[in-house]
Amino acid sequence: MNELTISKTPALTNDQDYAFLLQAGLTYIEQLGSDTWTDYNEHDPGVTILEALCYAITELGYRSGLPVQDLLTEQNGTISSSQTLYTAKTILTQAPLNIDDYRKLLIDIIGVHNAWLLPESHYVLNDRNKTTGEVAIFADCTTDSLVYTNTPHAIYLSGLYRVLLDLDNDDQLGDLNNGELQVLNPGNSSFASGAVSLTVAFPAWNDSSVNTLLGADLTSVSNISTTFASGADLTITINFAYLSGGQNTTIALTGTVSVDLQPAGKTLANTDIEQFFDTAFTAQVINLYLLKIQKTNSIVQIATATLNQNRNLCEDFVSITTITDEEIAICCDIDVTPSADMEQIQAQVFYAIEEYFDPSVNFYLLSDMQAKDYTTDEIFEGPALQHGFIDTTELEQTQLREEIYASEIISLIMNIDGVLAARNFRMTKYDAQDNPISTETGKQWCMPISSGCKPVLADTKSKILFYKNQFPYTASLADVRSILQWMNAIKAKNKLAGHTDDIPVPGGTYYPLDSYTSVQDLLPATYGIGNAGLPVNSTNQRMGQANQLRAYMLLYDQLLADFFSQLKNAKELFSTDTTVQTYYAQFLGEIKDVLPVYKAISPGNIINELVMTAQDATVTPPNPWQALYETNEVFLDRRNRFLDHLMSRFAESFNQYVLLMYSLDYTTQQESGIDPSDLIKSKIQFLQNYPGVSYQRGQAYNYCPLKTDLSVDTSQLWDTGNVSGAEKKLSSLGGFSNFYRRFLYCIGTSTIITTNDTPAKYQFQFSDGQGNTLTSITTYATQDDLNAALPAFMDQVLSGEYYNITQTGSNWNIYVTDTLGNNLAISNNFLSQDIANTVLTQFITQFSNECDAEGMHLIEHILLRPRNNTFALAPVCLDANCNFCGEQDPYSFRISVVLPYWPAHFQSMAFRSYFEDIIRQELPAHTIVKICWVGDAMMYDFENKYKTWITTLATYKANPVTANLTSLQTVNDSLLATLFTLYSQYPVATLHDCAESVNTNPVMLGKTILGSLNN
């Protein structure tokens, strides 16, 4: 038991230790005034004042030493969300990064029992008949290209996965991975309850023959008829009608029927089974089957959407499907104790074998994980889950089995209470048609499992014979199934709900930290400046002396009170709220008779009105607060440094950005530093968004966002924040105000008009800054022709290098020379050359400024891979001797970043170098990045093809039919051709002699292009 005691020797900090402060003060006094001050006894007024000040300082030290949560607690008892105190779940988790992370994310989905990601490159390296991706690709060194024809150099794409889902066993529908239904007491059976059990096996949910049934209306099944054919199992074909998408459809559903449990003393013939399938029973079977495949499809769709939302950069999922079962039957003789419950033991045997074949992944409470001695960062490593925490060590032990061993199963059986011995153990594997596989039949000790398959216990084909005192017994399968169903139901509750899944920010206690008791109240009453004041009959001289001392003490009071106020507002300094000061002060108006001490500029106009009620270091012109306490320059510097401290907690910095963020003046080519207030806004925005940016830092964009009806949500493809996490963070570090995917190329206020010609022609009209329409560029026969000519035209206009102003008669005209050397009129018939120059300046300014072009496009090459052998292949550069250095694969872990070159600071080579370094630092280390700063014409062409490709890819992914694949092939080829021809553009520089302006942009090799002067 902890005893509450007061230590005789408390450990105090210097600012809380009265004796230390007093001794330190006396030491300073001796050093400063030993020549004139020799009495340091307690009766000396100076020592008395020192004692009072030391006592006040200890109070400040005590409050400064309060727990941080108390200092940050608001008056309402809470800590503001503007404090960057992110919880463990918010700041330590991250989007899935590795295979274990993806498995956790998938297992967290309701209905998913386990999941595996199979990297394609791992499984095909030793098999040339396999390929990674949808089609085989080869390198042909003789043609310096990739080809589809077989060569000795196969290309194995990396970053591609095939996802296998192991779905739960549903209490009503059974194993959701297949199309089997187990039915007890069928239809018009005259046998006792539980005497007959049938298995009706239809195609699995992903079989193409039942694809239309995934949208069937469960209440619309009608016109049912059945036919049968005898064989090893009875084959049943059910014809019925149903509604799907408002259309009435008919289908013939074919499956097999087998008897799991025969009635006592009778073996059912096929004719007996046929009679069970009356209309009512057949309708029940159909509806159960439709419910099963639709539920399975729904879970797979949720898993697909989850993976698309959490895809890593340069990775993709070739297929997402359920696992294939391989049935294994067990035959065994088990000796049990005389009092043993055979049904209970057999159910436990089956349960143990099922867990051995396909182990469950357990979810744990936060307290469970802490009890396992995991650290906080280990507990919250990986994606944020909804149903508890998964132990990574346990997860790694639930891989797909390649072999199962009899010895391990026998050991599990022997561990069951009531079991004495297990004898004559045998395993048999069955194929999809329920036939024993001859090569596997009778395997006694080891049974291999096919790659990508899951072993499943065939309970109806298994035979367990119990012996009690050497007498054989068999258990009731119906009772065994009932017990097993209950055991599985307990296991199904493994996914937790309503649990604590985060470590909250510690709560604090609110204290009025700025409350202040004047030092004057601590002095002896005889001093006449405390609350008691002076006697009413005091002389003017005595009152003057008291006021002098009061004014002297006010210096200490104000200093101490401001410290208390600063402490109270410390929470503001470390928040991301907008603030207008970093120094804080308070007016000491409650000190007795203090107002006359302050100098009043006018009646009532004292420091309180002038300074304390106007604590704002941002207003212009500067107010008295800035003159007395904090200038705007000091505020900006301190606020930026406080934000730097907050960013450093996350190992982030804007230091390079501050040094290299420029605003360029094209006329003088002079650089001016970034506005500190803008920098503050950028830092605050970065900190506020940091949990999301941190979580998504390696995450790609969702290229197939779906609505609830599983159709593509096109609103999330363009003009959207659905971009990669890297783009969001890079935008913050680059100071971009908008990270949305959008058109970076824009052309100001413009309109495409149709002329009255026959046939109609098309013109592009521009408006100047005053709303005046300027004559458009030349008339085009089709809108496509106009669109094709526009980029080059705008590129030349905005560059300001290829225009001229000429006089025709008495008027002046502005012309731009197109790529063919034709003069295209921008505007005609100005009265003077000066007016033409003014309009041209407005035109260029408007079209340059209206573009919200600070942004980027990040393209993952793996998404441009071919889906069949009709797709164009990316260009490569191969060594003639086929000595590859990674250049043979232009798809795997390759990224292109496309940026506009024309924004002002994007033309600064210093900023470009900084931002390119940041891109390479922030993108995953295993990726290869190509960065292009492109001009208007290239950006216009690229963005239009890019937008079309994004939409077409989403459509194909959501519905991979032949027509959508053909459309994807067309736009994929077009984008691929454009992407690999992009190149960086540089600002125009000019050669000049010494007589010309020194501000002319000089030519620099690799950083400029050579232009000409306009005189």
N, C-alpha and C positions, 0 to 999 in steps of 0.2 A: 504494500500500500504506500502511495506517495504521500509524504508528510509536507504540509504547507508551513514553511518557516521563512523567517526573515534573516538573511545572511548578515553576519556582523561585519563582513568585509565585502560589500557589494562591488561588482565589477561595473564601474561607470566609465563612460566615455568622457573625454576632457570637457565637452560642452555641457555635461550633466553633473560634473564634479564641482560643487561649490568651493570646496577648500582649494582645489587646484586653480580655479579661476581667480579666487581672491589672492592667492600667492603670486600668480602670474601678473595680476594687476599691480600689486605692490612692487614687484620687481621692475615693471616698466616705469612706475612712478619714481623709484629710486634712481633709475638710469637717466630719466628725463629731468627730474627736479631736485636732486639731492643737494644742490647748492642752496636752495631756498626753502625746501620742505624737509623738515627733520623729524616731525612728529607723526608717527604712523600708528598711533594708538586708536582704539575704537571711538574715542570721543571726538576725534578730529572730523570735521564735516566732510572733508574730501574722502576719508576712509569710509564714512557712513554712506556717501553717495556710491562709492565703489562697491560696497557690500550690496546695496540695493540693485545696482546694475548686474552684478554677478548672479544674484538670485533670479533676476528676470531672464538672464541668458540660460540658466539651467532649465527654465520652463520651455524656452525655445529648443534646447537640446532634447528635452523629453519628448516634445511633440515631433521633432524631426526623426526620433528613433522609433516612432510608432510603426507597426507593420505596414508594408506597402499597400495592402488591400484597404487599410483604414484611411490612408492618405488619398486613395482614389475613390472612396465611397462618396456618393452624392448624398444630399440631404434626405432624399427619399429612400435611402438605405441600399441602393444598388450601385453597381459600377457601370458607367456608361459604355455602350457598345462601341463608341468612338475610340476607346482605348485599344491599342493593338495587342490585347491579351487574348489571343485566339486559343480556343480549347484544343486538347490533344486530337480529337477527331477532326477538327477543322484544319489544323495546320500540319499534323504529322502524316495523315493519310495522303495517298496520291492515286491517280488513275492507274489502272493495271499496267505493270511494266514487264513482268515475266510470265511464264506459263502458269506458275502457282497462283499469281494474282488473278489471271483470267479464270482459272478453275474456281477460286473462291467466289468470284463475281457470279459465275454461272450457277454454282451450287446454292448460292443465296436466293435464287429464283424459286418461288413456290412451284413444286412439281418436278424439280430437277434433283435427282438423287446423287449423281456424280457427273463429272464431265472431264474430258481429256482433249488436249490440243496436240495434234500430231504434226510436227514440222515436216513439210514435204521434202525438203532437201535431205533430211536425215534418213528417210525411208527409200529414196530412189538412187542413192549413190552407187549401190551395188547391183542395180538392176537397170540395164540400158533400155528395157522395154517400158520403163515407167518414166514419167516426166513430172516436173514441178509446174504447177499451173494447169491451164486448160489445154495446152498444145505443146508438143515437143519443139524446141528451138535448138539450132546447131550453129556453130561458127564455121565459116568457110574462109580460110586464109587466102585462097587463090583469088577470090573476088572481093576480099576486104569487107565482108558483110555478114549479117546473120541470115540464115536460110531455114526453111522447113524440111529440106531434104536431108537425109541421114548422112552425117559426116563423123569422123572420129572424135569430134569435139562438141559434146552435148553441153548445153547451157542449163544449169540448175539454178533457177531463181530462188533467192532467199527471202525470208520474211513472209512466206505463205503457209497457211495452216489449214488442216482439215479438222473440224470440230465434231467430236462425238459426244452426244448427250445420253446419259443413262437416266431415264425418267423414273419417277416413283411408281410403286405398285399401288394402284387405286383400290380402295376397299370394294367398290362395286365393279370396276372395269378391268381389274387385274393389271398385268404388266403393260404399261402404255407404250413400250417400245415396239410391240408387235400388234397384229390384228386379231389375236385370239380372244375368245370369250368362253368362260367356264360357267356352265349353267347347271344348277341343282334343280331336281324335280321338274323336268320340262313339261310344258303344255298340258295335255290331257292324260298325264301319267297316272296310272292306277296304283302305283307302288307307294309304299310308305315314304314319309318325308325323309329326305336325305338318302334314299336308297339308290337313286340314279344320278349320275353326274356326267354331263357331256362337255366336250371341248369343240367349239365351232371356230375353225381357223379361216379367217378372211385375209386378203392382202393387207400389209401394213399401211399406215397413213401416207407414206411417201411413194407408194406404188402409183405409177402413172394411170393405171386403169381406174382408180377411184379418186382422181384429182378433183373431178367436179363435185364429189360428195362433200368436200370440205366446206362448201357453201350451202349445203342442203338445209332446208327448213325442217327441223325435227318433227314438227306437228303436221307435215304435209304428206307423209308416206301413205300411199294408196295403191290400189290395183295390184295386189300381191299375188304371185303365183310361184310355185316351186317345182323343180324337177330334180331327180336323183340319178346317180350312176354309181354302181357298185365297184369296189376296188379294195385295196388294202385298207383305206378309210373310205367311208361313204362320201361321195362328192355331191354337193348341193349347189344348185343354181337358183337364185331368187330373182325374179323379175318384179320390179316395182317402179312406181312413179314418185316424183318429189318436186318441190319448188326450189329453184336456185336463182337468185337475182331477179325474181319476178317471173321467171320462165318455167314452164312445166317440162320436166325432163324424165326420161325413162332410162333404166340401166339394168343390166343383167349382172348380178353380183355372184361370183363363184367362190366356193370355199370347200372345206372338208369338215366332216363330223366324225368324231371318235368318242368312244365310251371310256370315261375315266373310272367310273364306279358302276359295277354291275349289281343289279338287285340280288338279294340273297337267294341262292338256290336256282338262279336262272341266268342264262347268257342271252343278251339281246341280239336278235338278228337285225339285218339292215331294214327289213320290212317293219319291224317294231319301232325302229328309230324314226323311219319316215312318218309314221302315224303321229309322232309327237308334234310335228311341224304343221299344226293347224294355223289358220289365219292369225289368230290372236297371238299365239306363241311366236310365229314368224315375225310379226310386226314388232314384238318385244325385242327379238334378236336384232332386227334391223336398226331399231332406235338405239339399242345399246351400242351397236357397232358405230353408228353415226356419231353418237355422243363421244365414243372413245377416240375416233380418229380426229374429230374436231377439237377435242380437248388437247390431244397430242400436238396437233398443228398449232393451236394457240400458244402452248408452252414454247414450242420451237420458234414461233414468230417473236415472242417476248425475248427469248434468248438471242435471236438474230438482231433485234433492235438494240438490245443491251450491248452486244459486241460492237455494232456499228457506232454506238455512242461513245464507246471506250476504246476505239482502235488506236494502236500505237502508230507513230509516224513510220512510213515506209513498210507497213505490214498490212496484210489483208487476209480474209478468210475465204478460201476457195469453195468450201462447202460446210454447211451446218446441218447435221442430221442426227437421228437417233442411232444408237448402237445396235448391232446385229447380235441376236442371242444364239448361243450354241447350247443345246440342251444336253445335260449330263444326267444319266440315271444312276442311282446308287442301289446296290444290292448288298445286304449285310444281315448277319445274325447277331442279335444283341441279348446277352444274359442280363437280367434285371433282378432286383430284390423282389421277394414275394409281395410286398406291400406297394410296389411301384405302380403309378398310374401310367399305363402304356401310352394313352393318347397324349398325355402331358409330355412324356419323354420323347415320343416321336416328333411332336411339334417342336420341342427344344432341339432335337437332332436336325430337323429341317432348317430351323432358324439359324443354328450354328453353321451349317453348311452354306446357307445363303450368305451369311456374313463373311464366311471364308472366301466364297466365290466373288462376292461383290461387297467389300466392306463399306459401311456407312461412314460418312464424314460428320463428325460431331461438332455442334455449336456450343460455345461456352459463354458464361457470363463474364463480365469484366472482372469480378471478384475471383472467378475461377482461374482466369489467366494470371492474375496477380499472385494467387496462391501457388501457381506453377513456377513462381520466381522469374517470370518474364519482366523485363524492364518496360517502361511506358512506351519508348520508341519501338521496341520489338512487338508489343501488343498492337499498336496502331500502324504497323508497317503494311503497306498495300492499300487496296481500295476500301472505302467506307462501306460496310455491310449493314443490312437491315435486320438481320436475325441473329445477332451475336458475333462471336469471334471464332475463327477457325485456327487451330494449332497447325502451323506449317509442317512441323515434324510428322504429325499424324497424317496430314494430307499427302505427303510424299510417300507414305506407306500404302496408299490406296491406288496405285497404278494398275493398269490393265494387266491381268495375269497372262503369262505366256505358257505356263504349265501349272497343273494342280497335282498335288501329291497325296497318295492314300495315307501315308504315315501321319500327315498333318491333320487330315480329317478324322482318322481313328483317335488321335490324341484329343481332339475336340469332343468326340463322343464320350470318351472315357472320363472327361471332366464333368459330365452331367450327373447330378445326384441320382442315385438309384441304379446306375449302370455298373455292372460287374465286369463285363468283358464284351469285346466286339470281334466277331469271327467271320471268315468267308467274305471278306470285303472285296467288291468288284465295282468298276466304273464302266459305263457304256455311253458313247457319244451318238447323237442322232442328227441326221441332216434336216433340211428344211421341209422335206416330205415325210418326216417322222420315221424314216428308215434308219436302222442302226448302221453306222459306218463300219464296214467290215474290217478295215485296217485298224480301227480304234477299239473294236469290240473286245471285251475281256481284258482290257488293260488293268493290271492289278495295282501298280505302284505309281505310275506317272501318266498323266493324260495331257498331251499338247493342245493348246488353244490357238485357233487361227488368228492371224494378225488382225487387230482392229475389232475383235469380237469379244463378247463377255460370256463366261460360263454361267448357265442358269440351271438350277436344280429342276429336273423333270419329276415332280412329286408323283404324278399319276403313273409314270413308268418305273418309278423306284419301288423296291420291295424290301421292307424291313420286317423280319420275323423275330418276335420276342420269345425268350425262354424264361419261364419261371419254374424253378426246380426241375429243369430239363423237359418241361411240357411246353410245346409251341403255342403261341398266340399271335393274332394280328390285331392291330388297332383299327378303330373306326375312322376311315378317311374323312368323313363329314365332321366328326368331332375334332380331328387333328386340324383340319382347315379352319374351324371356328377358333380354336386356341391360337393358331398361327396368325390368323387375321387380327386377333386382339394384340398379339405381340408386335406385329408390324404397325398397328395403329399407335402403340406406345412410342415406337421408333419414329413414326411420322411427325410426332410432336417435337422432334429434335430442333426444328427451327423456332427460335425463341421470339417472343413478342412482349412488348411492354416492359422491357428490361432497361437498365441503365447502361448506355453504351458510350459514355463520354465522361471525362473528368471535368467537373465544372470549375469555373474560376472561383477561387476562395472568396467567400463573403467577408465583408468588413463592417466596421462600426463607424458611423458618422460622428465626427467631432467638429465643433465650430473652431477650426484651427486659427482663424483670424481674430478671435476674441482677444482683447488686450486690456490689461490693467496697467495704468500708468505707473511708471517708476516713482512719480511724485507722490502717489498714494502710499508708497512704502517708506517714505522719509518720516522722521519724527514730526509730530504736530507743531512743535515750536518753530519749524521752518516756515510755516504759514502758507504752504503751496499745495497741501493735500486737500481732501474733501472738507476738512474742518475749516480751512481758510484762516484768515486773520480776525482778530477781535474787531468789533464794530468801531471801537474808538481808536484804531490804529492810525498813526500819523501818515501823512503823504509820503514821508521819507521811507517809512517801514513798508508801505504798500509798493513803493517803487522798487525797494530791495527784493521784495517777494516776486514782483514781475520780472526783475532781472534774472533771479534764480529760475523762475518758471520758464523763461525764454531759453536759458542755458540748458535746462533739463529737457526742453522740447526737442532739442537736437537729438538726444538719445532716444526719446520716446518715438519720434518719427522714424528713426532708423530701425528700432526694434519692431515697431508696429508694421512697417513695410516688410520686414522679414517674415512676420507671421502671415501677412497677406500673401506673400510670395509662396509660402508653404501651403496655404489653403488652395491656391490656384495652380499648384504643381500639376494637378490632373489635366489642366488645360494645355500645359506645355507639351505633354506627351500624348495628346489626342490628335485625331485627324479632323477635328472640327475646324471650321474657319475661325481664326482668331485675329485680333487687331493689336495685340501687345504680347510681350514676353516678360516685361516688368510689371509688378502690381504694387499698388500703394493704397492706403486708407487715410481718411481724414479723422483727426483726433478731436473732434468737436465736443466730446463728452468730458474732457478734462476741465475741471473747474476754473473759470475765469481765463480760459486760454484764448478766446476770440480777440481780445484787445492786443494780444501779442502779435497776431498776424497783421501784415501791412495790407490795407485795403486800398485798391486803386480807385475805387469809387464806393459809395455807401453800399454795403452788403456784398461787394464784388471782391471776395477774398479767395484764398487758395482753393477752397472747396468747390466754388463755382467755376473757377478758371481751370483747375487742373484735375482734381479728384473725380469730378463728374464727367470729365471728357478724356478718359484714358483710351486714346486711340492714336496709334503710331503710324496710321496709314493715310490719314486725311491730308488733303492739299487745299490751301497752303498750311504749313505746319502750325499746330496749335500749341498753347503753353505747355501741355503735357510733354510734347516732343522736346521742347526747349529745356524742361526741367528734368525729365526722367529718361526718355527713350526717343531718339531720332528715328526716322523711317529707315535710314541706312543700318542703324544698330538692330532694329527690329527684323529687317530682312535677313541680316547675317545670322542673328541668333535663331530665328525660326527655321532657317535652312539647316543650321547645325543640329537643332533638336530633331528635325526630320531625318537627318543623316544618321543620328544615333538610333532612331527607330528602325531605319532600313538596315543598319549594320547588325541588328539582332537576327536578321534573316540572311546575312552574308550578301547583301545587295548594296550597290553603290551607284550614284549618279555622277561620280567625280569626273570620269572621262567625258560623259555627256556635257557637263558644265564647261569643260575646257574646249570642246570641239563643236558645240552647237552655235552656228553662226547665222546671221541674217545678212545676206550679201546685197550690196548695191551694185547693180550691173554697170552703172555709169562710171563710178569711181573704183569699183572692185575692192572697196574697203570692207573690212569685217568688223562687226560690232557684237559685243557679248550678249548673251541671252538675258532677258529681263528677269531679275531675281524673283519677282512676284509670279511670273509664269512658271518658273522652276519650282516654286512652292506648290503651285497647283498640280504640276506633273508628279511631284513626290507624293502628295496627299492622295491623288488618284491611284498611284501605284500601290500605296500601302492599303488603301481601302479594297482594292481588287486583288490583293496578294494571295489570300487563301485560294481563290479560284485559279489564279495564274499559277500558283505553286502546285495545286492539285493536277492541273492540266498540262504541265510543262512539257511532257513528252507525248501528249495526246494529239492525234490527227483529227481532222474535221469529219463529221458524219456525212458521208456522201450519199446516204440513202435514208433521210429522215422520213418517218412514217407518221401518218395520222392514226387515230384510233381505229379507223376502218381499214387500215393497212395500205392505204393509197399513199403516194408520195406527197409529202408536204412541200410543195414548190416554194412556199414563202420562206423556207429555210435554206434555199440554194443560192440566191443572189440578193444583194442589198440586205445582208444578214450578218449577225455576229457568230454564225456557225462556221468558225474558222478554227484552225489548229491552236492548241495552247501556246505553241512557240510563237505564232504570229501575234497573239495577244501580248505576250511578254516583250517581244521585240518592239512592238508598237510603243509600249510604255517606255522602254529604254531608249527608243529613238525620238521620244517626244511627240509621237503622232497622236492627234486628238481622236482619230477614228480608225479602228482596226477592222471595220466591216468589209466583207467582200463586196466590191462595188466597182463601177466603171471609174478608173482613175483618169482615163482620157475623157475630157469633156470639152465642149466647144462653145461655151458661153451662151448668150441668149440668141437662139437660132431657130429657124423654122424651115421645113421643107415645103415648098409650094409647088403646085401644079399649074403650068401655063395653059393658056387657051389654045395653044397650037393643036393641029390635027395631024398626026396623033399627038397626045399630050406629052409635054416635056417637063423636066424637073429642074428646079433651081434651089439654091441654098441661100436664104436671106439672113443677114446679120443685123443686130441693132447696136448702136453705140451707147455710151453711158447715159445719154439724155433721152434714150428711147427712139432716136431717129433710125429709120431703116436704111441701111447702106446697101447699095446695089450688090446683088449676089454674084458668085462666080458663074462661069459660063453655063449655059443651059445644056442638060444632058438628056439623052433619049430615054433612059430608064433610071429608076431610083437606085438600082444596083450599080449602074455606072457612076452615079453621083457619089454613092457611098465609097466606091473604089477610089475615086479621085480626091475625096475630101481629106484623108489623113495626110497625104503629101502636101496638099495645099496649106493645111493648118500648121504643119511642121515648119514650113517656110515662113509663114506669117509670124508665128511666135518666136522664131529664131531671129527675126528682124534683119536678116542678112540678104534676102533675095526679093527686095521690093524696089520700086523706083517711082518717083513722082515726075510726071512729064506734062508739058503744056500742049494743048491742042486748041489752036485759035486763041481766044481770050480766056479759056477755062483751063483748070488743072485737074489731072486725073491721077489716081493711085493704081498701080499695077503690081501684081505678084507674078513672078515667072514660074510656070509649072515645070514638071520634070522633062517636058518635051521642048521647053524653051518658049512656049506660048505665053503671052501676056494676058493674065486673067484680071479683069477689072474688079476691084473691091468697091470703089465709089467714084462717081464721075462728076465733072462739071463744078469744081470748086472755084470760087472767085479769085482765090490767091493761093500761092504755094504755102503760106503760113497756115491758112485754114486747113489745107489738105494735111499738113504735118500734124496739126492739133487733132484732127479726126483720127488719123492713123495711130497716134499715141493713145487716144482713148480706146480705140479698137484693140490694140495689143494689150493694154493694161487690163481691159475688161476680160478678155479671153484668157489671160494668164491668171488673174486673181480669182475668177469664178470657179476654177478647177480645184476641187478638194482632192488634190493629187497626192497628199502625203499618205502613202500606204504601200502595200506590197501584195503580191500573189505568190503563194508557196505551192508548188506542184510536185507531188510524189510520183516518180516515174513508174513505180510498181503498179499504179492504177492505169497506166497507159499500156500495160502488157497486152499481148494478143490473146483473144478468147478463142479463136480458131485460126486455121491457116490461110484465111482470106485477109487478115489484118496486115497492114504494113508494119515492117520491123524498124526499130530505131537504128540509126547509123552508128557504126563502130569504127575504131581504128585499130586494126590487127597487125601484129608482127608477121612478116612474110614467112618466118620460120615457126609460126604458131607458138612462140614463147609468150604466153599471156601474162599480163600483170594486172588483171582485173578489168581491163578495158573491153573484154569480150562480153561483159554483162552490163548493158546500159540501164537496166531496170532496178536491180536489187540495191536498196539503201542509197538511192540517188535522189537528189532533190534539186530543183531549179527554183531560185528566188528571183522574181521579176519586179523591178522597181522603175518608176518614172524618173527620167533624168532631169526634167525641167524645173521642179521646185527649187527655190533659191539655194537653200543650204545643201540640197542634193548635188549641186554642181561644185560644191567645195570638196576638193580632193581629200582634205583632212577629215571632213565628216564621212565621206565615202569609206575611207580607210578604217575609221573608227567603227562604223556600222557594219562593215563586212567582217571585222574582227568579232564584233558582238554576235553576229549571225552564226559564225563558226563556233563560238564559245557556247552559245545557248542550245544549238541543235545537237542531237545525240552524237557522241564521238564516233560511232560506227558508220555515220552517214557521210556521203561525199556531196558537196554543195557547189552548184554553179550559180553565180550571181550576175545578173544582167541589169544594167541601167539603160533602159531603152527609150527611144524617142517617140514622138506622138504617132507617127505612121505605124511603127511596129506595135506600139501599145494598142492602137485602135484595132489592128488586124488580130492581134493575139487575144484581146479581151472578148471580142465578139465570138471567136472560135472557142475560147475557154468557157464562156457562159453556155453556149450550145452543148459543149461536151459534158459539162456538169449536169445539166438537165437530162441529157440522153443517158448518161451513166446511171443516174438514179432511177430512171424509168426501167432500164434493163435489169438492174439489180432487184427491183421490186417485182418485176414480171419478166423472167428470162426466156421469153418466147423468141422464135426465129425472126420475126419482124423487128423486134426491139434490138436483137443482136446485129442485124443488118444495119440499122440506123447507127448503132454505136460504132460499128466498123468504119462507117463513112466519116463521122465526126472525129473519131479517134485518129484516123490517118491524117486528117486535115490538121488537127492540133499538134500531132507529133511532128509533122513537117515544119510547122511554124516554130515550135519550141526549139528545135535543134538548129534553127537559122538565126535566132536572136543573138545580138551582140551588144556590148556596152557602147554608149555614146558619151562624148566628153564635151565640155564647154568650148565654145569657139575662142580661139586666140589669134592674135595678129602679129605679124612681123613689123617692127617699127625701127626708125633710126633715132638717134639721140635727140633730134629736134622735136620729136613727138612727145605726147604726154607720157609721164612716167607711170600714170595710172592705167595705161593700156595693158590689157591682160597678156602676159608674156607667153610665148610658146614653151611648153614643157613636154618632153617626149613621154608618151604613154599616158598623159593626163589631159591633153587638149587636142582639138582638131584645128587645122589652119583655115581661117576665114579671110574676109576682106573688109576694109573699112568703108562705111557709107559717108561720103563727104557731102 
